[in-house]
């Protein structure tokens, strides 16, 4: 099919031989984040799995999408993630966004289902921040519009730059119009890769000492050390 249904895998970005996921890797509809007690606490017990291959589960997904589109989540970010999961499962089960919208009915439009299904298809690292409340679900909708590495960079810039939903929407649109992500962020006062880092006093002391002796920026040493760590 050509409608980029949730769960269809795009190539991962590779960085120094490392494979970095920019899309969902777990099964569509699985409550990987919503069912994680370390993230959602006791609410993990409320997590619902939507199986696109099970008729009863698909019926539950359709009802959830109908209620979600009608505004039944009360802006609760975990329920919004549940709604996103239901959208993705319904699309996968029905075969297209159009068929999913027809099955759900009510206020569930093709556009609504597409936007939220894409949120469900975000990589786990980003969905976790949505569950924790660091990234607003409405901001995640716009992050999900961006593909590849820029998707991750926009997600972390949203956190570190405390971007508003309107700013995230504007940046996502610019990136999709082929504006480099660093330029798009700079237009909103955010420097890509810049954020506040708290170190232990001894590490802070030694970092500045080494940077001064070597005549480099402290960030250069931190970057080199972290690149070695991630390898």
N, C-alpha and C positions, 0 to 999 in steps of 0.2 A: 504494500500500500504506500501511498505517497503523502499521507496526512500527518506524518511524524507523530504517531500515537505514543503516549507515555510508555516508557520502558524500552523503546527502540534505542539501541545504543549507538552513540556517536563515538568516533575515535577519541581516545584519551590523549591528553597532552603529555609529552615526554620531556623531562628536565634532567639533564645530566644522567640519562639512563634510567631515571625513575619514572614510573607511570603514575600520573596524577589524575584521579577521577574528576570530571567536570559534570557528570550526569549521575543519576541514581544507579546503584549497582544491585540493590536488593529487589526482590520480587514486587511487582505492582500491587499495591493494596496492603502490603505487610506493615504492621505497626512497629517498625524498627526503633524509631525515636519515641513515638507515643507510648510504647510498651516498655520503655527503659526506665526503671525506677530511679536510677541515678540521675536521670534528667527530669522526669515528671513526678517523682515521688509516688504517693499512694494513688495518684490518678492513673498510673500505669495499668491498674486493674480495670480501668474503664476502657482501655484501648480496644478498638474493634478492627478486625481484619476483614478486608473485602477481597474475596477470591473471584476474579473475573471468569473463572471456568466453572463456578458453582451457581446454578440458577437461583437458589434461595439467597445466597450472598449477594448476587448481582441485583436481586430485587431490593435487598436492604440498601445497597449502594444507590439505586435509583431514588428510593425514598429519602435517603440522607441528602442527596444532591438537591432534590426538590425543596427540602426544608432549608438547606444551606442557601440556596438561591433566594428564598423568601426572607432571609435575614434571621434565621433561628439560632445563630451562633452567639449572639450578643457580644460580638467582638472578642470572644475568648479565643486566644491564639491556638490552644490545643484542639478545640472543637473546629477551628478553621483548618488545621492540619488534617483532622478527620474528614472534613468536607472535601479537601483537596485529594485525599486518598480515594474517597468515593468517586470523585470526578474521573480520576485516572483509571480506576478499575472499571467504571462504566464504559469509558471509551474503549478500553482494551476488550471488554466483553462484547460490546455491540459492534465494534469494528471501525467506527468513525465518530468524529465529534457531532456530526449531524444526527446520526442514529442515537447517540447518547442523549442529546438534547430532546429528541422526540420521546425517548423512553422515560426520561425524568419528568418532562412536562412542566407545568407551572411557569415560574420565572426563569427557569434554567435555559439560557440561550447558548448557542454554539460558542460565542465569544467568552461568556462566563466560564463554561466548562473548560475551554482551551486554556485560559489564563491560570485556573487553579490546578488543572492537571499538570501544567508545567512546573508549578511550585512543588508538587509531589515528586517530580522528576529531578529536582535539585540534588546535588550530592549530599551525603550524610552530614558532612561538616557544616554545611549551610543550614540544613533543616534543623540541626541541633540548636543553632543559635536562634532560630525562629521559635522553637519549643521553649527555650530559656527566656524568651522575651527580648533578646538583644537586637534582633531584626524583626520589625513589624511584618506580619503576614502580607499586608498591602504593599510593603516595600519589596518583599520577596517576589511578588507577582512581576515586578519590573526587572528585578535581578534575573529572573528566569527567562526574560525576553532576550537576554544577552547570551551568546554562546562562547564556548572555549575558555581559555584562560581569563579573558576579560570578565567572565561571569564571577569567578572566584575573587578577582581583584576588586570588583565593584562590591561584592559582599563584605569583604574585610574593610574596604574604605567606608562603607556605610556604618560599620561599627566604630572604627577609629575616628572618622570625621564627623560622627553624630549627624549624618545626613538625614534630612526630612524625606518623607515619601515623595513629595513634589520634586525635590532635588534628585532623588534616585531615578524617578521617571524621566526627568530631563536628560540625565547622564546616559541612561539606557538608550534613549532615542538618538542621542548624539553618536554613541558608539555604533549603533545599527546603521547610522548614516556615514560610517567609515571614519569617524573622528577617533584618533588614538585615545585609548582609555586615560592615559596620563594627562592629555590635553583637556579632555572632557571633565575630569576631576578638578583640574586647576581652575577651570571656569567657575567652580563653586568653592574655591578656597582650600582645596584639599591637595596636598602633595602626596603622590603615590609612593607608598613605602615608608612614610613618616608616621610614627606613633610614639607614645610615651612608654618607656620601659623602666621598671623598678628593679634595681640590682641590690645585692647585699653590699654593705659598706666596703668590705674587702675587695669584692669584684669590681666595684665602682672605682676604688682607688687604683687597682692594678690596671684596669682598662685605660684610664686616662694617663697613667704613667707610661704604659707601653705605646700608646698613640703619640704621646709627646716625644718620646725617644725616637720612634720610627718616622715621625713627621707625617702622620696620616690622620684622617678623621677617625674618631672612635667607631662610627658606624661601619667603616671599612673592616675593622678588626672583628666586629660583631657579625657582619655578613659572612666573612670568610669562615669564622668558627661555626656558624649555623649551617653553612653549606656543607662543611665536613660532617657535621652531626647528622644532617638529613641523608647524606650518602650512606 
